[in-house]
């Protein structure tokens, strides 16, 4: 049973750490999509090429997918299928998605997860500001005679948002990194205690069984010696209910 607990703990620990890694990878995808979206929006402001605006919208689907997951997981009774679909729309690796949802469900009250989610929500509300900026920019450029001054005015709103997002992206990764290191240390301590318990239990059982066997054998030797001398005064002492304990009285009879 102890070995089974040890193996389960090891599996659970590896699964949890893998899910944390998936979140860090997901943050990388989110950050890359954000930077690419801003790049194409800025390019659109220079070229007036509608294709750049479409690419901006395409890259914004990544944080929008993660937004769907965040909103669902923050509910009292979240629908895991919706949360999973949001992560997939955020281009997270399909095999990692279930673990990411489970990590949030299991550890949503855990300090580092709460802190990471707080940062995620701030970044989520901040990146949402890019969508109306893109719409206003598209409306201006779509005019028969777009105003270059108005375009520059709209684009001036992007840099502060980009800087804030960069700070939040770094903070999210650092928070998960801290949590991962803390969890790794706790896992090592728990596994050490379990292994120590298994070894001590095995040692105690081995000593106990050895003592029982030794007493039984000593009893057989003692009684056999007395019987060989026609001394039937000693009674058989039963030290265990194993094979020796069962057969010892029969052998003496």
Secondary structure, 3 states (H helix, E strand, C coil): CHHHHHHHHHHHHHHHHHHHHHHHHHHHHHHHHHHHHHHHHHHHHHHCCHHHHHHHHHHHHHHHHHHHHHHHHCCCCCCHHHHHHHHHHCCCCHHHHHHHHHHHHHHCCCHHHHHHHHHHHHHHHHHCHHHHHHHHHHHHHCCCCCCHHHHHHHHHHHHHHHHHHHHHHHHHHHHHHHHHHHHHHHHHHHHHHHHHHHHHHHHHHHHHHHHHHHHHHHHHHHHHHHHHCCCCCCCCCCCCCCHHHHHHHHHHC
